Amino acid sequence: MTDSVVIDTNLVFSALVSRRARLRETLFTEPGLRLLCPRFLFVELFKHKERIVRATELSEEELLEFLNALLTRVEFVDEAAIPMGTWMEARRLCRDTDTKDIAFIALALHRKCRLWSSDGELKDGLRARGFDAFFEG
């Protein structure tokens, strides 16, 4: 059985800069785990690339290999496929936390799957508004 999970930018950043083998292992080898992400992740990665390079203990070659493996593993979904009503609900859920997460929440709502995030503040804010569909890898 396949379990679809939306991964957010924070989780990808954590996987890139931390030495947490379990997180990386789950990302790449968890059987039956289908990783979904809005294309907005590309924007976030490029926007913060210098910070990522400074924060990681990986060499540039290792970092590029990791990114290639991750981008190969993730199914990117075009945000245009998400209905407007779903966007509105995602905006409502995120309005008091981080509006950059709206695309990730909208995708999770649209695909009726869980969100995998390492952002405690986001998760607390979403729970306060009634969203509790989280994957804990």
Secondary structure, 3 states (H helix, E strand, C coil): CCEEEEECHHHHHHHHHCCCHHHHHHHHHCCCEEEEEECHHHHHHHHCHHHHHHHCCCCHHHHHHHHHHHHHHEEEECHHHCCHHHHHHHHHHHCCCCHHHHHHHHHHHHHCCEEECCCHHHHHHHHHCCCCCECCC
